[in-house]
């Protein structure tokens, strides 16, 4: 009997884990304006860089004076998703980054 209970509990834990991950992923996506507003309100992050990907999507880097950062990707269909977040952002002048001509 104990073995059956352990198997059932284990199966339920796997099922719950499978259901939670997609929900977490969805919370990282939404309308660009909503995400940008939340980043500014919560972390004082504002857009400091932007680039166009080959598939027509837009990558944006949001940074704050405190060093937090977020990379946001907006797909051509308009859905925006946070791709990466972190701390200790440092902006480099082009000369220091080796990009000066």
Rosetta constraint file for C-alpha pairs under 8 A:
AtomPair CA 1 CA 5 HARMONIC 6.44 0.50
AtomPair CA 2 CA 6 HARMONIC 6.17 0.50
AtomPair CA 3 CA 7 HARMONIC 6.21 0.50
AtomPair CA 4 CA 8 HARMONIC 6.13 0.50
AtomPair CA 5 CA 9 HARMONIC 6.05 0.50
AtomPair CA 6 CA 10 HARMONIC 5.99 0.50
AtomPair CA 7 CA 11 HARMONIC 6.08 0.50
AtomPair CA 8 CA 12 HARMONIC 6.17 0.50
AtomPair CA 9 CA 13 HARMONIC 6.19 0.50
AtomPair CA 10 CA 14 HARMONIC 6.32 0.50
AtomPair CA 11 CA 15 HARMONIC 6.19 0.50
AtomPair CA 12 CA 16 HARMONIC 6.05 0.50
AtomPair CA 13 CA 17 HARMONIC 6.04 0.50
AtomPair CA 14 CA 18 HARMONIC 6.17 0.50
AtomPair CA 15 CA 19 HARMONIC 6.28 0.50
AtomPair CA 16 CA 20 HARMONIC 6.14 0.50
AtomPair CA 17 CA 21 HARMONIC 6.46 0.50
AtomPair CA 18 CA 22 HARMONIC 7.36 0.50
AtomPair CA 19 CA 23 HARMONIC 6.92 0.50
AtomPair CA 20 CA 24 HARMONIC 6.28 0.50
AtomPair CA 21 CA 25 HARMONIC 6.28 0.50
AtomPair CA 22 CA 26 HARMONIC 6.15 0.50
AtomPair CA 23 CA 27 HARMONIC 6.39 0.50
AtomPair CA 24 CA 28 HARMONIC 6.98 0.50
AtomPair CA 25 CA 29 HARMONIC 7.21 0.50
AtomPair CA 26 CA 30 HARMONIC 7.79 0.50
AtomPair CA 28 CA 81 HARMONIC 5.52 0.50
AtomPair CA 28 CA 82 HARMONIC 5.47 0.50
AtomPair CA 29 CA 35 HARMONIC 7.82 0.50
AtomPair CA 29 CA 79 HARMONIC 6.86 0.50
AtomPair CA 29 CA 80 HARMONIC 5.40 0.50
AtomPair CA 29 CA 81 HARMONIC 4.04 0.50
AtomPair CA 29 CA 82 HARMONIC 6.43 0.50
AtomPair CA 30 CA 34 HARMONIC 7.03 0.50
AtomPair CA 30 CA 35 HARMONIC 6.75 0.50
AtomPair CA 30 CA 79 HARMONIC 5.83 0.50
AtomPair CA 30 CA 80 HARMONIC 5.40 0.50
AtomPair CA 30 CA 81 HARMONIC 6.51 0.50
AtomPair CA 31 CA 35 HARMONIC 6.39 0.50
AtomPair CA 31 CA 78 HARMONIC 7.30 0.50
AtomPair CA 31 CA 79 HARMONIC 6.02 0.50
AtomPair CA 31 CA 80 HARMONIC 5.82 0.50
AtomPair CA 32 CA 36 HARMONIC 5.97 0.50
AtomPair CA 32 CA 74 HARMONIC 7.14 0.50
AtomPair CA 32 CA 78 HARMONIC 7.77 0.50
AtomPair CA 32 CA 79 HARMONIC 7.17 0.50
AtomPair CA 32 CA 80 HARMONIC 5.30 0.50
AtomPair CA 33 CA 37 HARMONIC 5.96 0.50
AtomPair CA 34 CA 38 HARMONIC 6.23 0.50
AtomPair CA 35 CA 39 HARMONIC 6.16 0.50
AtomPair CA 35 CA 80 HARMONIC 7.90 0.50
AtomPair CA 36 CA 40 HARMONIC 6.22 0.50
AtomPair CA 36 CA 46 HARMONIC 7.47 0.50
AtomPair CA 37 CA 41 HARMONIC 5.99 0.50
AtomPair CA 38 CA 42 HARMONIC 5.72 0.50
AtomPair CA 38 CA 43 HARMONIC 7.87 0.50
AtomPair CA 39 CA 43 HARMONIC 5.39 0.50
AtomPair CA 39 CA 44 HARMONIC 6.35 0.50
AtomPair CA 39 CA 45 HARMONIC 5.36 0.50
AtomPair CA 39 CA 46 HARMONIC 7.32 0.50
AtomPair CA 39 CA 62 HARMONIC 7.99 0.50
AtomPair CA 40 CA 44 HARMONIC 4.15 0.50
AtomPair CA 40 CA 45 HARMONIC 4.62 0.50
AtomPair CA 40 CA 46 HARMONIC 5.92 0.50
AtomPair CA 41 CA 45 HARMONIC 7.86 0.50
AtomPair CA 43 CA 64 HARMONIC 6.80 0.50
AtomPair CA 43 CA 68 HARMONIC 7.25 0.50
AtomPair CA 44 CA 63 HARMONIC 7.83 0.50
AtomPair CA 44 CA 64 HARMONIC 5.42 0.50
AtomPair CA 44 CA 65 HARMONIC 7.51 0.50
AtomPair CA 45 CA 62 HARMONIC 5.36 0.50
AtomPair CA 45 CA 63 HARMONIC 4.67 0.50
AtomPair CA 45 CA 64 HARMONIC 4.25 0.50
AtomPair CA 45 CA 65 HARMONIC 7.74 0.50
AtomPair CA 45 CA 68 HARMONIC 7.27 0.50
AtomPair CA 45 CA 69 HARMONIC 6.90 0.50
AtomPair CA 45 CA 70 HARMONIC 7.92 0.50
AtomPair CA 46 CA 62 HARMONIC 4.86 0.50
AtomPair CA 46 CA 63 HARMONIC 5.61 0.50
AtomPair CA 46 CA 64 HARMONIC 6.49 0.50
AtomPair CA 47 CA 60 HARMONIC 6.50 0.50
AtomPair CA 47 CA 61 HARMONIC 5.68 0.50
AtomPair CA 47 CA 62 HARMONIC 4.18 0.50
AtomPair CA 47 CA 63 HARMONIC 6.50 0.50
AtomPair CA 48 CA 60 HARMONIC 7.53 0.50
AtomPair CA 48 CA 61 HARMONIC 5.77 0.50
AtomPair CA 48 CA 62 HARMONIC 5.62 0.50
AtomPair CA 48 CA 63 HARMONIC 6.39 0.50
AtomPair CA 49 CA 60 HARMONIC 5.58 0.50
AtomPair CA 49 CA 61 HARMONIC 4.97 0.50
AtomPair CA 49 CA 62 HARMONIC 7.13 0.50
AtomPair CA 50 CA 58 HARMONIC 7.02 0.50
AtomPair CA 50 CA 59 HARMONIC 5.61 0.50
AtomPair CA 50 CA 60 HARMONIC 4.36 0.50
AtomPair CA 50 CA 61 HARMONIC 6.31 0.50
AtomPair CA 51 CA 58 HARMONIC 5.75 0.50
AtomPair CA 51 CA 59 HARMONIC 5.17 0.50
AtomPair CA 51 CA 60 HARMONIC 6.51 0.50
AtomPair CA 52 CA 56 HARMONIC 6.25 0.50
AtomPair CA 52 CA 57 HARMONIC 5.89 0.50
AtomPair CA 52 CA 58 HARMONIC 4.66 0.50
AtomPair CA 52 CA 59 HARMONIC 6.25 0.50
AtomPair CA 53 CA 57 HARMONIC 5.25 0.50
AtomPair CA 53 CA 58 HARMONIC 6.01 0.50
AtomPair CA 53 CA 59 HARMONIC 7.09 0.50
AtomPair CA 55 CA 76 HARMONIC 7.82 0.50
AtomPair CA 56 CA 75 HARMONIC 7.21 0.50
AtomPair CA 56 CA 76 HARMONIC 5.78 0.50
AtomPair CA 57 CA 73 HARMONIC 6.80 0.50
AtomPair CA 57 CA 74 HARMONIC 5.51 0.50
AtomPair CA 57 CA 75 HARMONIC 4.50 0.50
AtomPair CA 57 CA 76 HARMONIC 5.16 0.50
AtomPair CA 58 CA 73 HARMONIC 5.62 0.50
AtomPair CA 58 CA 74 HARMONIC 5.15 0.50
AtomPair CA 58 CA 75 HARMONIC 6.68 0.50
AtomPair CA 58 CA 76 HARMONIC 7.89 0.50
AtomPair CA 59 CA 71 HARMONIC 6.84 0.50
AtomPair CA 59 CA 72 HARMONIC 5.71 0.50
AtomPair CA 59 CA 73 HARMONIC 4.55 0.50
AtomPair CA 59 CA 74 HARMONIC 6.55 0.50
AtomPair CA 60 CA 71 HARMONIC 5.67 0.50
AtomPair CA 60 CA 72 HARMONIC 5.15 0.50
AtomPair CA 60 CA 73 HARMONIC 6.44 0.50
AtomPair CA 61 CA 69 HARMONIC 7.00 0.50
AtomPair CA 61 CA 70 HARMONIC 5.85 0.50
AtomPair CA 61 CA 71 HARMONIC 4.67 0.50
AtomPair CA 61 CA 72 HARMONIC 6.45 0.50
AtomPair CA 62 CA 69 HARMONIC 5.45 0.50
AtomPair CA 62 CA 70 HARMONIC 5.13 0.50
AtomPair CA 62 CA 71 HARMONIC 6.33 0.50
AtomPair CA 62 CA 72 HARMONIC 7.65 0.50
AtomPair CA 63 CA 67 HARMONIC 6.61 0.50
AtomPair CA 63 CA 68 HARMONIC 5.79 0.50
AtomPair CA 63 CA 69 HARMONIC 4.37 0.50
AtomPair CA 63 CA 70 HARMONIC 6.62 0.50
AtomPair CA 63 CA 89 HARMONIC 7.16 0.50
AtomPair CA 64 CA 68 HARMONIC 5.44 0.50
AtomPair CA 64 CA 69 HARMONIC 6.49 0.50
AtomPair CA 66 CA 88 HARMONIC 7.80 0.50
AtomPair CA 67 CA 87 HARMONIC 5.44 0.50
AtomPair CA 67 CA 88 HARMONIC 4.56 0.50
AtomPair CA 67 CA 89 HARMONIC 4.56 0.50
AtomPair CA 67 CA 90 HARMONIC 6.87 0.50
AtomPair CA 68 CA 85 HARMONIC 7.55 0.50
AtomPair CA 68 CA 86 HARMONIC 5.70 0.50
AtomPair CA 68 CA 87 HARMONIC 4.26 0.50
AtomPair CA 68 CA 88 HARMONIC 6.12 0.50
AtomPair CA 68 CA 89 HARMONIC 6.06 0.50
AtomPair CA 69 CA 85 HARMONIC 5.58 0.50
AtomPair CA 69 CA 86 HARMONIC 5.34 0.50
AtomPair CA 69 CA 87 HARMONIC 6.10 0.50
AtomPair CA 69 CA 88 HARMONIC 7.95 0.50
AtomPair CA 69 CA 89 HARMONIC 6.29 0.50
AtomPair CA 70 CA 82 HARMONIC 6.86 0.50
AtomPair CA 70 CA 83 HARMONIC 7.53 0.50
AtomPair CA 70 CA 84 HARMONIC 5.71 0.50
AtomPair CA 70 CA 85 HARMONIC 4.32 0.50
AtomPair CA 70 CA 86 HARMONIC 6.59 0.50
AtomPair CA 71 CA 82 HARMONIC 5.88 0.50
AtomPair CA 71 CA 83 HARMONIC 5.49 0.50
AtomPair CA 71 CA 84 HARMONIC 5.23 0.50
AtomPair CA 71 CA 85 HARMONIC 6.40 0.50
AtomPair CA 72 CA 80 HARMONIC 6.67 0.50
AtomPair CA 72 CA 81 HARMONIC 5.69 0.50
AtomPair CA 72 CA 82 HARMONIC 4.48 0.50
AtomPair CA 72 CA 83 HARMONIC 5.71 0.50
AtomPair CA 72 CA 84 HARMONIC 7.47 0.50
AtomPair CA 73 CA 80 HARMONIC 5.47 0.50
AtomPair CA 73 CA 81 HARMONIC 5.37 0.50
AtomPair CA 73 CA 82 HARMONIC 6.31 0.50
AtomPair CA 73 CA 83 HARMONIC 6.53 0.50
AtomPair CA 74 CA 78 HARMONIC 5.97 0.50
AtomPair CA 74 CA 79 HARMONIC 5.57 0.50
AtomPair CA 74 CA 80 HARMONIC 4.03 0.50
AtomPair CA 74 CA 81 HARMONIC 6.41 0.50
AtomPair CA 75 CA 79 HARMONIC 5.44 0.50
AtomPair CA 75 CA 80 HARMONIC 6.24 0.50
AtomPair CA 92 CA 96 HARMONIC 6.06 0.50
AtomPair CA 92 CA 97 HARMONIC 5.99 0.50
AtomPair CA 93 CA 97 HARMONIC 6.32 0.50
AtomPair CA 94 CA 98 HARMONIC 6.20 0.50
AtomPair CA 94 CA 99 HARMONIC 4.89 0.50
AtomPair CA 94 CA 100 HARMONIC 5.32 0.50
AtomPair CA 95 CA 99 HARMONIC 5.80 0.50
AtomPair CA 95 CA 100 HARMONIC 4.79 0.50
